[in-house]
Amino acid sequence: QLGSPGGGGGGGELKNRRLGPYLQHRRTTRRGSGGGGGGGADHLGGLHDIRTTALEAQKQLNQMSKRAEVEEDERKFGCIPIGCWKEFKSECGRIAHSRIFKEAAMGFIIVNTVLLASEHHGQSPLQTQMLRISNFVLTGIFTIELAIKLLGLPFSEFCEDSFNKFDALIVFLSLVEIVLEEANIITASGISAFRAFRLFRIFRLARSWKQLNKLINAVTKSLQSLAYFSLLLLLFIFMFALIGYQFFAGHLRDADGNTSRANFDNFGWSMVTVFQIIGGENWNQVLYDAMAGTGWYAALYFVVLYVFGHYVLLSLFLGILLSHFEDSEKGDTPMLMLEGHSDVVTSVAFSPDNRRIATASYDGTVKVWSARSGKHLEGIDISGHQREVKAVAISPDGRTLASGSDDKTVRVWDAKTGEQLLMFFGHTMGVTSVDFSHPNGRFVVSGGEDRTVRVWDTKTGQAHMVLEDGHTEKVTSVRFAPKMGLHDNHNNNNNNIKNNNDDDDDDKAWARQQEKQQQGEGEEELQGGDGGQAERGML
């Protein structure tokens, strides 16, 4: 019942039952306070009772939540308590993201490569046995590494990295190899073929070896340009092979009168001979054979073919390759190109862990991408806005997204499923910018073309603050200062919670917009009221 689509659900009903005495007492106090001016003392007493009742209701809700968590943890996953299983998976995730774990895996890959390279024909039985034992040990280590990643990482995150999928394939082949070897089902040559796949693990060094990574990226990005060059080269070879077939078919013979290996007797061999001449391999001997079989004018064909094919086309190939190396050195080439929106992209945001990118577009959608592979995460479909989406932001914990649109709404979404959680109404014109408060994302701030800035509470689903005066044109950008943190305004001695509506001349808020002069700046204390914690941020 906090403004989410489809109603509130069971959580709202539970709160209504627990807060029933508080709400009834509040209504009674309001009726009593409206009777006349002599009830000032009773009104103050009623406010104190309301505050006490609210605190008691909050404590009961917290206790019920803790009991539910304990009951959830006491349930079992097989023979393991759920709590222990979750803790174990969390520890696996921490290990999988640790730098030491990644560096250790790289070290074992290098050791495995060296051991594979040391195997040779005629080695002693002792060395063969040592390599066999090391194979078992390293396979076990790589299997444990894979298990830690599968347990500690979400499956979608695991599959985002192509090296993870490749490692899973290599581990599977290694285990199959050991089983077949121990069962004497496969020969030594077959075993070597299985082990050769492990050498490809060395490319994982590209993550930490910047120069190797740059080289691989340059070659990969040049493939698209080389595809068009290959079509040009194929057309060039086709044309000259056809001309050569017409002029020199049956005329190229060696000194003994036999057909030369390089000849134009059929179209297939004509293609091969033209390719040989372009590469410069013994092209002058082919020229002499053609001149001996036809006449001096054959030199014109071969000189033109060699000059344009060898010097022009191959130089063009090298130029394309070197240009991508130069771009990678200058940083002109982007690391990723995210393509998928059908209209102008208006806003982008990185997740706090730098693993995902959210984008908003005039096509009315918000898309989430993998920051590592650049692929669109298909399972997350955010398309609930009725008009163009102009702003997107990701919460500090990475669990939710906020978006603003020309349909005058601000919406909050689940970052993993794309489900709409909240929808805020209030702006009278399009929303141009949104942001989450720090550090827990309790509040969402939005600015719009109606010249207002609004702060929304994601826990109550209501507008917390409306800033209407100051801007004379539309607000183009709003941000919370990230350095401001949580401050505890709860007094444990008297159980007083600071009121949201307390006047404070020093607490003001401002939003940055596209004007030549700023209207003012200050601070606004955003009170949460949840257990006495307040989120203080500069807007």
PLY file of the C-alpha trace (Angstrom):
ply
format ascii 1.0
element vertex 539
property float x
property float y
property float z
element edge 538
property int vertex1
property int vertex2
end_header
0.00 0.00 0.00
2.99 2.31 -0.48
2.04 3.43 -3.95
3.12 0.24 -5.69
0.97 -1.00 -8.57
-1.64 -3.54 -7.74
-2.13 -2.57 -4.12
-0.08 -3.22 -1.05
-0.41 -6.92 -0.29
0.01 -8.74 2.99
2.72 -6.43 4.34
0.34 -3.45 4.42
-2.40 -5.47 6.16
0.09 -6.62 8.82
1.13 -3.03 9.49
-2.53 -1.92 9.72
-3.24 -4.62 12.32
-0.21 -3.70 14.40
-0.76 0.05 14.09
-4.51 -0.21 14.76
-4.34 1.02 18.41
-2.09 3.88 17.36
-4.41 4.99 14.54
-7.51 4.72 16.75
-5.81 6.72 19.51
-4.74 9.34 16.99
-8.30 9.77 15.68
-9.61 10.06 19.26
-6.97 12.64 20.14
-7.77 14.69 17.06
-11.48 14.76 17.96
-10.62 15.75 21.51
-8.23 18.47 20.49
-10.80 20.04 18.17
-13.26 20.78 20.98
-11.86 24.11 22.09
-8.89 26.08 23.21
-8.76 24.67 26.75
-7.43 21.29 25.72
-3.81 22.35 25.21
-2.44 20.17 28.00
-4.58 17.22 26.89
-3.35 17.73 23.34
0.31 17.61 24.44
-0.41 14.50 26.46
-2.13 12.95 23.48
0.88 13.66 21.28
3.14 11.97 23.82
0.82 8.93 23.91
0.75 8.79 20.11
4.54 8.87 19.98
4.79 6.14 22.61
2.22 3.97 20.81
4.04 4.41 17.51
7.33 3.36 19.09
5.72 0.27 20.59
4.16 -0.66 17.25
7.50 -0.20 15.53
9.19 -2.45 18.11
6.54 -5.14 17.56
7.08 -4.97 13.80
10.85 -5.27 14.26
10.42 -8.26 16.58
8.10 -10.00 14.10
10.60 -9.35 11.31
13.43 -10.82 13.38
11.34 -13.89 14.25
10.54 -14.39 10.57
14.24 -14.18 9.71
15.12 -16.69 12.43
12.41 -19.09 11.22
13.68 -18.71 7.65
17.25 -19.43 8.74
16.19 -22.48 10.76
14.61 -24.14 7.73
16.91 -26.63 6.05
18.36 -26.97 2.59
18.66 -30.74 2.50
20.37 -31.49 5.81
21.96 -28.00 6.08
20.14 -25.12 7.81
19.17 -22.35 5.42
21.10 -19.80 7.48
24.33 -21.78 7.27
23.82 -22.41 3.56
23.29 -18.69 2.86
26.35 -17.81 4.91
28.40 -20.40 3.02
27.27 -19.04 -0.37
27.98 -15.49 0.78
31.50 -16.51 1.79
32.01 -18.18 -1.60
30.91 -14.95 -3.30
33.37 -12.93 -1.22
36.18 -15.32 -2.16
35.22 -15.29 -5.86
35.46 -11.48 -5.96
38.69 -11.26 -3.96
41.89 -10.22 -5.69
43.95 -12.97 -4.04
41.62 -15.65 -5.44
41.93 -14.28 -8.97
45.72 -13.94 -8.78
46.06 -17.46 -7.38
43.95 -18.82 -10.27
46.23 -17.04 -12.74
49.28 -18.52 -11.04
47.91 -22.06 -11.34
47.11 -21.44 -15.02
50.74 -20.45 -15.66
51.98 -23.53 -13.76
49.63 -25.74 -15.77
50.91 -24.23 -19.04
54.56 -24.78 -18.06
53.88 -28.41 -17.11
52.07 -29.06 -20.40
55.00 -27.54 -22.30
57.51 -29.74 -20.43
55.95 -32.97 -21.70
58.00 -34.49 -24.55
58.74 -37.72 -26.37
61.18 -40.04 -24.66
60.71 -38.60 -21.16
61.55 -40.74 -18.17
58.89 -42.78 -16.32
59.47 -40.62 -13.23
58.67 -37.43 -15.15
55.59 -39.07 -16.67
54.35 -40.03 -13.21
55.02 -36.53 -11.85
53.10 -34.95 -14.73
50.25 -37.39 -14.17
50.00 -36.51 -10.46
50.25 -32.78 -11.19
47.43 -33.19 -13.71
45.19 -34.68 -11.00
46.09 -31.91 -8.53
45.57 -29.03 -10.98
42.30 -30.51 -12.24
41.10 -30.67 -8.64
42.14 -27.05 -8.05
40.36 -25.83 -11.18
37.26 -27.84 -10.20
37.23 -26.18 -6.77
37.64 -22.76 -8.43
34.65 -23.47 -10.68
32.55 -24.68 -7.72
33.31 -21.52 -5.72
32.21 -19.33 -8.64
29.03 -21.33 -9.23
28.07 -21.15 -5.56
29.15 -17.59 -4.84
28.05 -15.78 -7.99
24.53 -15.36 -9.35
24.12 -17.57 -12.39
23.49 -14.57 -14.66
26.70 -12.91 -13.47
28.61 -16.17 -13.93
27.39 -16.49 -17.53
28.22 -12.86 -18.35
31.92 -13.75 -18.38
32.75 -15.90 -21.40
35.89 -17.15 -19.65
33.73 -18.66 -16.90
31.78 -20.68 -19.45
35.02 -21.70 -21.16
36.51 -22.77 -17.80
33.43 -24.89 -17.11
33.91 -26.64 -20.46
37.64 -27.22 -19.81
36.99 -28.61 -16.32
34.35 -30.96 -17.73
36.75 -32.17 -20.45
39.53 -32.60 -17.88
37.32 -34.77 -15.68
36.25 -36.81 -18.72
39.91 -37.19 -19.67
40.83 -38.52 -16.23
37.96 -41.01 -16.24
38.84 -42.27 -19.73
42.53 -42.46 -18.88
41.98 -44.43 -15.69
39.60 -46.78 -17.51
42.13 -47.28 -20.36
39.47 -46.31 -22.90
41.45 -43.61 -24.70
44.94 -43.63 -26.22
47.82 -41.34 -25.31
47.29 -39.20 -28.43
43.64 -38.71 -27.52
44.64 -37.67 -24.00
47.04 -35.08 -25.41
44.24 -33.67 -27.57
42.05 -33.21 -24.47
44.87 -31.52 -22.57
45.62 -29.13 -25.43
42.38 -27.26 -24.69
43.81 -26.16 -21.34
46.37 -24.01 -23.13
43.60 -21.59 -24.11
43.30 -20.65 -20.43
46.42 -18.56 -20.92
44.26 -15.92 -22.62
42.78 -15.12 -19.21
46.02 -13.25 -18.60
44.63 -10.58 -20.91
42.55 -9.28 -17.98
45.62 -8.30 -15.96
48.14 -7.94 -18.81
47.11 -4.62 -20.34
49.31 -4.80 -23.42
48.04 -8.26 -24.34
44.48 -7.09 -23.75
45.10 -4.09 -26.01
46.53 -6.34 -28.73
43.58 -8.74 -28.62
41.06 -5.89 -28.64
42.77 -4.21 -31.61
42.75 -7.42 -33.65
39.14 -8.17 -32.70
37.89 -4.69 -33.57
39.72 -4.73 -36.91
37.84 -7.84 -38.03
34.78 -5.85 -39.09
36.86 -3.59 -41.33
38.79 -6.58 -42.64
35.52 -8.23 -43.65
34.88 -5.49 -46.23
38.52 -5.61 -47.29
38.22 -9.37 -47.82
35.31 -8.82 -50.19
37.41 -6.35 -52.18
40.34 -8.78 -52.27
38.10 -11.65 -53.40
36.64 -9.52 -56.19
40.16 -8.50 -57.30
41.36 -12.14 -57.38
38.22 -13.22 -59.24
38.70 -10.60 -61.97
42.39 -11.34 -62.60
41.84 -15.12 -62.40
39.19 -14.84 -65.11
41.49 -12.70 -67.31
44.43 -15.06 -66.79
42.28 -18.08 -67.60
41.32 -16.49 -70.93
44.89 -15.58 -71.95
47.14 -18.29 -70.47
45.08 -21.50 -70.26
47.27 -24.38 -71.55
50.32 -22.17 -72.15
52.30 -22.46 -68.91
54.87 -25.29 -69.23
58.18 -25.96 -67.51
61.51 -26.76 -69.21
60.53 -30.43 -69.67
57.22 -29.53 -71.31
55.12 -30.53 -68.32
52.33 -28.36 -66.93
53.68 -25.96 -64.35
52.36 -26.23 -60.81
51.24 -22.60 -61.09
48.99 -22.49 -64.13
45.78 -21.08 -65.58
44.42 -24.31 -67.08
41.13 -24.08 -65.11
39.40 -21.43 -63.06
40.29 -23.03 -59.70
44.02 -23.11 -60.40
43.77 -19.61 -61.85
42.49 -18.35 -58.46
45.35 -20.12 -56.66
47.98 -18.75 -59.06
46.69 -15.17 -58.74
46.77 -15.47 -54.94
50.36 -16.78 -55.16
51.42 -13.79 -57.27
49.77 -11.32 -54.87
51.70 -12.89 -52.02
54.94 -12.55 -53.99
55.82 -16.26 -53.80
58.04 -17.11 -56.84
55.91 -14.82 -58.99
58.79 -14.05 -61.40
59.08 -17.74 -62.40
55.37 -17.75 -63.29
56.03 -14.61 -65.35
58.88 -16.29 -67.28
56.78 -19.40 -67.99
53.91 -17.25 -69.30
56.24 -15.19 -71.52
57.81 -18.39 -72.89
54.39 -19.83 -73.71
52.71 -16.73 -75.15
55.00 -13.75 -75.68
56.48 -10.65 -74.11
53.08 -8.95 -73.68
52.31 -11.42 -70.81
54.59 -9.24 -68.66
51.98 -6.45 -68.68
49.41 -8.69 -66.98
51.78 -9.93 -64.27
53.32 -6.52 -63.51
49.89 -4.90 -63.08
48.68 -7.84 -60.96
51.76 -7.79 -58.74
51.88 -4.02 -58.24
48.21 -3.56 -57.40
47.78 -6.83 -55.54
51.01 -6.94 -53.56
51.72 -3.28 -52.88
48.27 -1.67 -52.88
45.91 -4.27 -51.43
48.30 -5.78 -48.90
49.42 -2.31 -47.81
45.77 -1.43 -47.34
45.38 -4.53 -45.15
48.33 -3.51 -42.97
47.02 0.05 -42.80
43.63 -1.10 -41.49
45.30 -3.27 -38.86
47.72 -0.55 -37.74
44.97 2.08 -37.58
43.15 0.05 -34.95
46.35 -0.27 -32.95
46.77 3.49 -33.15
43.17 4.06 -32.04
43.66 1.75 -29.08
46.80 3.65 -28.11
45.01 7.00 -28.27
41.90 5.70 -26.57
39.72 6.84 -29.47
37.99 3.47 -29.73
35.33 2.86 -27.05
35.65 -0.23 -24.91
32.01 -1.13 -25.50
29.29 -0.17 -27.95
25.80 -0.67 -26.52
23.23 -0.91 -29.29
19.56 -1.74 -28.77
17.52 1.44 -28.29
15.37 2.52 -31.22
15.57 6.24 -30.39
17.80 8.83 -28.73
19.51 7.75 -25.49
18.86 10.43 -22.86
20.49 9.16 -19.66
23.00 6.54 -18.48
24.00 5.25 -15.04
26.56 2.80 -13.67
25.69 0.38 -10.88
27.76 0.83 -7.68
29.74 -2.37 -8.38
30.42 -1.21 -11.98
28.98 -4.46 -13.36
25.84 -3.06 -14.97
24.81 -0.03 -16.98
21.27 1.37 -17.12
20.16 3.54 -20.04
17.01 5.56 -20.71
15.71 6.49 -24.13
13.06 8.37 -26.04
11.75 4.96 -27.14
10.02 4.77 -23.73
12.21 2.02 -22.28
14.96 1.55 -19.73
17.53 -1.09 -20.60
20.12 -2.78 -18.39
23.43 -3.94 -19.88
26.42 -5.95 -18.76
29.31 -3.53 -18.31
31.73 -6.35 -19.06
30.33 -7.82 -22.27
28.10 -4.96 -23.44
25.19 -7.35 -23.91
21.61 -6.37 -23.12
20.25 -8.36 -20.17
17.17 -9.80 -21.84
15.44 -10.85 -18.62
15.12 -7.24 -17.46
12.35 -5.58 -19.49
11.49 -2.09 -18.23
8.87 -0.55 -20.48
6.09 0.77 -18.24
6.34 4.47 -19.07
3.75 5.88 -21.45
6.07 8.45 -23.05
9.76 9.24 -23.50
12.08 8.35 -20.60
14.52 11.17 -19.86
16.30 10.10 -16.68
17.56 6.97 -14.94
19.47 6.34 -11.71
20.62 3.27 -9.76
20.35 3.05 -5.97
23.57 2.88 -3.90
22.94 -0.80 -3.09
22.28 -1.59 -6.77
18.93 -3.26 -6.06
16.56 -0.68 -7.53
16.33 1.71 -10.46
14.54 5.04 -10.67
13.34 6.59 -13.92
11.65 9.83 -14.89
9.54 10.37 -17.98
7.52 12.84 -19.99
4.43 11.02 -18.68
4.99 13.14 -15.49
5.80 10.12 -13.30
8.80 8.88 -11.37
8.96 5.09 -11.12
11.08 2.73 -9.04
11.95 -0.71 -10.44
13.54 -3.91 -9.23
17.00 -3.93 -10.85
17.10 -7.73 -11.19
13.61 -8.50 -12.47
12.44 -5.20 -13.98
9.27 -5.29 -11.85
7.73 -1.93 -11.01
7.83 -1.29 -7.25
6.62 2.31 -6.86
5.12 5.07 -8.98
5.16 8.70 -7.83
2.73 11.33 -9.13
3.11 15.05 -8.54
4.97 16.70 -11.39
2.71 18.65 -13.72
5.13 18.37 -16.63
7.82 15.94 -17.78
10.52 14.68 -15.39
14.05 15.47 -16.59
16.35 14.12 -13.86
16.32 11.67 -10.92
18.78 10.54 -8.26
18.95 8.39 -5.12
20.05 9.64 -1.71
23.19 8.24 -0.10
24.10 5.87 1.39
20.96 3.67 1.52
18.78 5.12 -1.24
15.83 5.85 1.05
14.87 8.98 -0.88
14.51 9.74 -4.58
14.85 13.31 -5.83
13.40 14.42 -9.16
13.44 17.62 -11.16
11.11 18.52 -13.98
10.01 20.92 -16.64
7.48 22.35 -14.16
10.44 24.13 -12.44
10.03 22.10 -9.25
12.23 19.67 -7.35
10.49 16.88 -5.43
11.88 14.45 -2.88
10.07 11.11 -2.53
10.22 8.62 0.34
10.47 5.07 -1.02
9.31 3.59 2.28
6.07 5.54 2.57
5.47 6.07 -1.13
4.71 9.73 -0.50
6.25 13.07 -1.40
8.65 14.05 1.37
9.44 17.55 0.15
8.50 19.89 -2.70
10.82 22.75 -3.69
8.84 25.15 -5.86
10.43 28.58 -5.50
13.71 29.64 -7.03
14.04 28.34 -10.57
12.64 30.38 -13.42
13.21 27.74 -16.09
12.90 23.97 -16.22
15.17 21.95 -13.93
17.66 19.94 -15.98
19.69 18.06 -13.36
19.41 17.10 -9.69
21.94 15.24 -7.53
22.50 14.23 -3.94
25.98 14.94 -2.60
27.53 11.47 -2.07
29.76 12.43 0.87
26.93 12.98 3.35
26.11 9.91 5.41
23.66 8.64 8.04
23.30 10.50 11.31
21.53 9.01 14.32
19.13 11.57 15.79
17.53 9.07 18.17
17.98 9.83 21.85
18.17 6.59 23.81
17.41 8.36 27.08
14.08 9.96 26.25
13.10 8.07 23.08
12.46 11.29 21.16
12.61 11.24 17.38
13.30 14.46 15.53
10.19 15.61 13.64
10.24 15.81 9.86
8.59 19.23 9.98
11.03 20.90 12.41
11.97 24.35 11.14
15.68 24.89 10.66
16.87 28.09 9.05
20.22 26.49 8.28
18.68 23.55 6.41
17.87 24.45 2.82
17.96 22.56 -0.47
18.94 23.51 -3.92
18.92 21.88 -7.35
21.41 22.59 -10.10
19.87 23.63 -13.44
20.99 25.05 -16.74
21.08 28.72 -15.86
23.93 31.18 -15.85
23.70 31.83 -12.11
22.90 29.44 -9.27
19.91 30.42 -7.14
21.44 29.28 -3.85
22.77 26.31 -1.99
22.55 24.73 1.44
21.63 21.53 3.15
18.38 19.72 3.82
18.14 17.05 6.49
15.98 14.17 5.29
14.55 12.39 8.30
13.75 8.73 7.86
11.95 8.02 11.10
12.94 4.35 10.93
14.47 3.44 14.25
15.61 7.02 14.74
17.98 7.08 11.81
18.02 10.07 9.50
19.64 10.39 6.13
21.38 13.69 5.77
22.26 14.82 2.28
22.96 17.97 0.34
20.67 18.38 -2.64
0 1
1 2
2 3
3 4
4 5
5 6
6 7
7 8
8 9
9 10
10 11
11 12
12 13
13 14
14 15
15 16
16 17
17 18
18 19
19 20
20 21
21 22
22 23
23 24
24 25
25 26
26 27
27 28
28 29
29 30
30 31
31 32
32 33
33 34
34 35
35 36
36 37
37 38
38 39
39 40
40 41
41 42
42 43
43 44
44 45
45 46
46 47
47 48
48 49
49 50
50 51
51 52
52 53
53 54
54 55
55 56
56 57
57 58
58 59
59 60
60 61
61 62
62 63
63 64
64 65
65 66
66 67
67 68
68 69
69 70
70 71
71 72
72 73
73 74
74 75
75 76
76 77
77 78
78 79
79 80
80 81
81 82
82 83
83 84
84 85
85 86
86 87
87 88
88 89
89 90
90 91
91 92
92 93
93 94
94 95
95 96
96 97
97 98
98 99
99 100
100 101
101 102
102 103
103 104
104 105
105 106
106 107
107 108
108 109
109 110
110 111
111 112
112 113
113 114
114 115
115 116
116 117
117 118
118 119
119 120
120 121
121 122
122 123
123 124
124 125
125 126
126 127
127 128
128 129
129 130
130 131
131 132
132 133
133 134
134 135
135 136
136 137
137 138
138 139
139 140
140 141
141 142
142 143
143 144
144 145
145 146
146 147
147 148
148 149
149 150
150 151
151 152
152 153
153 154
154 155
155 156
156 157
157 158
158 159
159 160
160 161
161 162
162 163
163 164
164 165
165 166
166 167
167 168
168 169
169 170
170 171
171 172
172 173
173 174
174 175
175 176
176 177
177 178
178 179
179 180
180 181
181 182
182 183
183 184
184 185
185 186
186 187
187 188
188 189
189 190
190 191
191 192
192 193
193 194
194 195
195 196
196 197
197 198
198 199
199 200
200 201
201 202
202 203
203 204
204 205
205 206
206 207
207 208
208 209
209 210
210 211
211 212
212 213
213 214
214 215
215 216
216 217
217 218
218 219
219 220
220 221
221 222
222 223
223 224
224 225
225 226
226 227
227 228
228 229
229 230
230 231
231 232
232 233
233 234
234 235
235 236
236 237
237 238
238 239
239 240
240 241
241 242
242 243
243 244
244 245
245 246
246 247
247 248
248 249
249 250
250 251
251 252
252 253
253 254
254 255
255 256
256 257
257 258
258 259
259 260
260 261
261 262
262 263
263 264
264 265
265 266
266 267
267 268
268 269
269 270
270 271
271 272
272 273
273 274
274 275
275 276
276 277
277 278
278 279
279 280
280 281
281 282
282 283
283 284
284 285
285 286
286 287
287 288
288 289
289 290
290 291
291 292
292 293
293 294
294 295
295 296
296 297
297 298
298 299
299 300
300 301
301 302
302 303
303 304
304 305
305 306
306 307
307 308
308 309
309 310
310 311
311 312
312 313
313 314
314 315
315 316
316 317
317 318
318 319
319 320
320 321
321 322
322 323
323 324
324 325
325 326
326 327
327 328
328 329
329 330
330 331
331 332
332 333
333 334
334 335
335 336
336 337
337 338
338 339
339 340
340 341
341 342
342 343
343 344
344 345
345 346
346 347
347 348
348 349
349 350
350 351
351 352
352 353
353 354
354 355
355 356
356 357
357 358
358 359
359 360
360 361
361 362
362 363
363 364
364 365
365 366
366 367
367 368
368 369
369 370
370 371
371 372
372 373
373 374
374 375
375 376
376 377
377 378
378 379
379 380
380 381
381 382
382 383
383 384
384 385
385 386
386 387
387 388
388 389
389 390
390 391
391 392
392 393
393 394
394 395
395 396
396 397
397 398
398 399
399 400
400 401
401 402
402 403
403 404
404 405
405 406
406 407
407 408
408 409
409 410
410 411
411 412
412 413
413 414
414 415
415 416
416 417
417 418
418 419
419 420
420 421
421 422
422 423
423 424
424 425
425 426
426 427
427 428
428 429
429 430
430 431
431 432
432 433
433 434
434 435
435 436
436 437
437 438
438 439
439 440
440 441
441 442
442 443
443 444
444 445
445 446
446 447
447 448
448 449
449 450
450 451
451 452
452 453
453 454
454 455
455 456
456 457
457 458
458 459
459 460
460 461
461 462
462 463
463 464
464 465
465 466
466 467
467 468
468 469
469 470
470 471
471 472
472 473
473 474
474 475
475 476
476 477
477 478
478 479
479 480
480 481
481 482
482 483
483 484
484 485
485 486
486 487
487 488
488 489
489 490
490 491
491 492
492 493
493 494
494 495
495 496
496 497
497 498
498 499
499 500
500 501
501 502
502 503
503 504
504 505
505 506
506 507
507 508
508 509
509 510
510 511
511 512
512 513
513 514
514 515
515 516
516 517
517 518
518 519
519 520
520 521
521 522
522 523
523 524
524 525
525 526
526 527
527 528
528 529
529 530
530 531
531 532
532 533
533 534
534 535
535 536
536 537
537 538
